[in-house]
Amino acid sequence: MRRLLLLVLAPLVAGAGAPSSVAFSARFTLTQKVGERVDTSSGDLSLTPSGIFCLDVARPLRQQVRLDRDQARLLYPDRNLVLRGRVRPGQLPPVLDAVLAGLGDPARTLPRNAVLAERRREGDLLLTRWRIQDAEGRDAGALVIGEGRGGVRSLEFLSPKGERMRRYQFGERVRVGTAAIPRTVEAEYRLPSGAPLREEHWSFDEVGPVKDAAALDAGCAQGAAGVEVKELDW
């Protein structure tokens, strides 16, 4: 399953830390459900024109998350503490994969050896199923893309046995420059056994252009003078 995610999602997120035509800011609310536990956080999210993601969490715990091409940084302002982890080539970013998945066009970044297995209509959706192989020609599973009015509405990752392992659903989109940003993202994650792992619901308000991108690039998750930095392996 990890091979499939890297083959399909890595090209979508490869622009993190590089100049991008997709730039926006929004107020966000994220609800995560793991078993019976439900956690909700909220704050501001920005993707700057230089490709820097900045997540400024206001509740329940003040923190900032920065993702660029080389590293991920987590700042706890009240403690002036930064946790820093290196981003390896092709590595999927923590937390933000559901958001990033909604920003690209997976049909344009599929591996060259992807094989069209099925195309059908289901209501107002056009469902396209692609079989994916890795560089060694091994079966990595399948990707089902649901397209409707306004663009991609869903992505579903299936194991080689056809079991659903991960699913993203995208709501109505709003235009910011040339980009179409989903107002909501629903994500469902499953274990290799097929058992539920967690669910995420992202909602975005006040979606618009980034304000003061240069300040975000320079200051997001950097900390104050004398900040303590600890290395994080993720």
C-alpha positions as CSV (number, residue, x, y, z in Angstrom):
1,M,0.0,0.0,0.0
2,R,2.8,2.4,0.8
3,R,4.3,1.8,-2.7
4,L,1.0,2.8,-4.3
5,L,0.7,6.0,-2.2
6,L,4.2,7.0,-3.1
7,L,3.7,6.3,-6.8
8,V,0.5,8.4,-7.0
9,L,0.7,11.0,-4.2
10,A,4.4,11.8,-4.3
11,P,4.2,13.6,-7.7
12,L,1.2,15.6,-6.3
13,V,3.2,16.8,-3.3
14,A,6.6,17.1,-5.0
15,G,6.0,20.9,-5.4
16,A,6.2,21.5,-1.7
17,G,9.2,23.8,-1.2
18,A,9.3,24.8,-4.9
19,P,7.6,27.7,-6.7
20,S,4.0,26.9,-7.3
21,S,1.0,28.3,-9.2
22,V,-1.2,26.9,-6.4
23,A,-1.2,29.4,-3.6
24,F,-3.9,30.2,-1.1
25,S,-4.8,30.9,2.5
26,A,-7.8,29.8,4.6
27,R,-9.3,29.4,8.0
28,F,-9.4,25.7,8.7
29,T,-11.2,23.3,11.1
30,L,-9.9,19.7,11.3
31,T,-11.8,16.9,13.0
32,Q,-10.0,13.6,13.5
33,K,-11.6,10.4,14.7
34,V,-9.6,7.4,15.9
35,G,-11.9,4.7,17.3
36,E,-14.3,6.5,19.7
37,R,-12.0,9.5,20.3
38,V,-12.7,12.7,18.4
39,D,-10.3,15.7,18.3
40,T,-10.9,19.0,16.7
41,S,-8.4,21.7,15.9
42,S,-8.7,25.0,14.1
43,G,-6.5,27.9,12.9
44,D,-5.0,29.3,9.6
45,L,-3.5,27.4,6.7
46,S,-1.4,29.0,3.9
47,L,0.4,27.6,0.9
48,T,2.7,30.4,-0.3
49,P,3.8,31.0,-4.0
50,S,7.3,29.6,-3.1
51,G,5.7,26.3,-2.1
52,I,5.9,26.6,1.7
53,F,3.0,25.2,3.7
54,C,2.3,26.9,7.0
55,L,-0.3,25.6,9.4
56,D,-0.9,28.0,12.3
57,V,-3.0,26.1,14.9
58,A,-4.9,28.2,17.4
59,R,-6.9,25.6,19.2
60,P,-6.8,23.4,21.2
61,L,-3.0,23.8,21.6
62,R,-1.1,26.7,20.1
63,Q,1.5,25.4,17.5
64,Q,2.8,26.0,14.0
65,V,3.6,23.4,11.4
66,R,5.9,24.2,8.4
67,L,6.5,21.9,5.4
68,D,9.0,22.6,2.7
69,R,11.0,20.5,0.3
70,D,13.8,19.7,2.9
71,Q,12.1,19.6,6.3
72,A,9.0,19.6,8.4
73,R,9.1,21.9,11.5
74,L,6.7,21.9,14.5
75,L,6.8,24.9,16.7
76,Y,5.3,25.2,20.2
77,P,5.4,29.0,20.8
78,D,4.6,28.8,24.5
79,R,7.7,26.7,25.1
80,N,9.8,28.2,22.3
81,L,10.5,24.6,21.2
82,V,10.9,23.4,17.6
83,L,10.7,19.7,16.5
84,R,12.5,19.4,13.2
85,G,12.5,16.4,10.8
86,R,14.1,15.9,7.4
87,V,11.9,15.2,4.4
88,R,13.3,12.4,2.4
89,P,12.8,12.3,-1.4
90,G,9.3,10.8,-2.2
91,Q,8.3,10.9,1.4
92,L,4.7,11.9,2.1
93,P,4.2,14.8,4.5
94,P,2.5,14.2,7.9
95,V,-1.0,15.5,8.6
96,L,-1.3,17.5,5.3
97,D,-1.5,14.6,2.8
98,A,-5.3,14.9,2.5
99,V,-5.1,18.7,1.8
100,L,-2.3,18.2,-0.8
101,A,-4.2,15.4,-2.5
102,G,-7.0,17.8,-3.3
103,L,-4.8,20.3,-5.0
104,G,-3.4,18.4,-7.9
105,D,-4.7,16.4,-10.9
106,P,-3.7,12.8,-10.3
107,A,-4.7,11.8,-13.9
108,R,-1.8,13.9,-15.1
109,T,0.8,12.5,-12.6
110,L,0.1,8.8,-12.9
111,P,3.1,6.6,-13.4
112,R,3.8,5.9,-17.1
113,N,3.1,2.2,-16.7
114,A,-0.4,2.8,-15.3
115,V,-3.1,0.8,-17.1
116,L,-6.6,1.9,-17.6
117,A,-8.8,-0.9,-16.2
118,E,-12.3,0.6,-16.1
119,R,-14.2,3.7,-16.9
120,R,-17.9,4.1,-16.0
121,R,-20.6,6.6,-15.0
122,E,-22.1,6.5,-11.5
123,G,-24.6,9.3,-11.1
124,D,-22.9,12.6,-11.9
125,L,-19.4,11.1,-11.5
126,L,-17.1,9.6,-14.1
127,L,-15.1,6.9,-12.3
128,T,-11.8,5.8,-13.8
129,R,-9.9,2.9,-12.4
130,W,-6.2,2.6,-13.0
131,R,-3.9,-0.4,-12.2
132,I,-0.6,0.8,-10.9
133,Q,2.8,-1.0,-11.0
134,D,6.0,-0.1,-9.3
135,A,9.4,0.4,-11.0
136,E,10.0,-3.4,-10.8
137,G,6.7,-4.2,-12.5
138,R,5.0,-5.5,-9.4
139,D,1.3,-4.9,-8.8
140,A,1.0,-2.0,-6.4
141,G,-2.8,-1.8,-6.4
142,A,-5.3,0.5,-8.0
143,L,-6.4,4.1,-8.0
144,V,-10.0,5.0,-8.7
145,I,-10.5,8.7,-9.6
146,G,-14.0,10.2,-9.4
147,E,-14.5,13.3,-11.6
148,G,-17.5,15.5,-11.7
149,R,-18.4,19.1,-12.3
150,G,-15.6,21.3,-11.2
151,G,-12.9,18.7,-11.1
152,V,-11.7,15.7,-9.1
153,R,-14.3,14.7,-6.5
154,S,-12.7,11.6,-5.0
155,L,-9.6,9.5,-4.9
156,E,-9.7,5.9,-3.7
157,F,-6.6,3.7,-3.2
158,L,-7.1,-0.1,-3.4
159,S,-4.7,-2.9,-2.4
160,P,-3.7,-5.5,-5.0
161,K,-6.5,-7.6,-3.6
162,G,-9.0,-4.8,-4.3
163,E,-9.5,-3.8,-0.6
164,R,-10.1,-0.1,0.1
165,M,-7.1,1.3,2.0
166,R,-7.5,5.1,1.7
167,R,-10.1,7.4,0.3
168,Y,-10.3,11.1,-0.1
169,Q,-13.5,13.0,-1.0
170,F,-13.4,16.7,-2.1
171,G,-16.3,19.2,-1.8
172,E,-17.2,22.2,-3.8
173,R,-14.2,24.1,-5.1
174,V,-13.4,27.8,-5.0
175,R,-11.1,29.6,-7.5
176,V,-8.0,31.4,-6.2
177,G,-6.0,32.6,-9.2
178,T,-5.7,29.6,-11.4
179,A,-6.1,27.0,-8.6
180,A,-9.4,25.3,-7.6
181,I,-9.3,24.8,-3.8
182,P,-11.8,22.3,-2.2
183,R,-13.8,23.8,0.6
184,T,-14.0,20.4,2.4
185,V,-11.9,17.3,2.4
186,E,-13.0,13.9,3.9
187,A,-10.3,11.3,4.4
188,E,-10.6,7.7,5.4
189,Y,-7.5,5.6,6.4
190,R,-7.4,1.9,6.9
191,L,-4.8,-0.6,8.2
192,P,-3.3,-3.2,5.9
193,S,-5.8,-5.6,7.5
194,G,-8.6,-3.4,6.2
195,A,-9.7,-2.4,9.7
196,P,-10.4,1.4,10.1
197,L,-7.5,3.4,11.3
198,R,-8.7,7.0,11.4
199,E,-11.0,9.6,9.7
200,E,-10.3,13.2,9.0
201,H,-12.7,16.1,8.0
202,W,-11.2,19.3,6.8
203,S,-13.3,22.4,6.2
204,F,-12.0,25.7,4.9
205,D,-13.5,29.2,5.2
206,E,-12.3,32.6,4.0
207,V,-10.4,31.0,1.2
208,G,-8.4,33.5,-0.7
209,P,-4.9,34.7,-1.8
210,V,-2.0,34.6,0.6
211,K,-1.3,37.8,2.5
212,D,2.3,38.7,3.2
213,A,3.8,35.5,1.8
214,A,7.4,36.7,2.4
215,A,6.7,37.0,6.1
216,L,5.3,33.5,6.2
217,D,8.2,32.1,4.3
218,A,10.7,33.7,6.7
219,G,8.9,33.3,10.0
220,C,6.6,30.2,10.0
221,A,7.6,27.8,12.8
222,Q,10.9,29.5,13.3
223,G,10.5,30.4,17.0
224,A,11.9,33.4,19.0
225,A,15.5,34.1,19.8
226,G,17.1,31.2,21.8
227,V,14.6,28.7,20.4
228,E,15.3,25.0,21.4
229,V,15.5,22.7,18.4
230,K,15.1,18.9,18.7
231,E,15.4,16.5,15.8
232,L,12.4,14.4,15.0
233,D,12.4,11.2,13.1
234,W,9.1,10.6,11.3
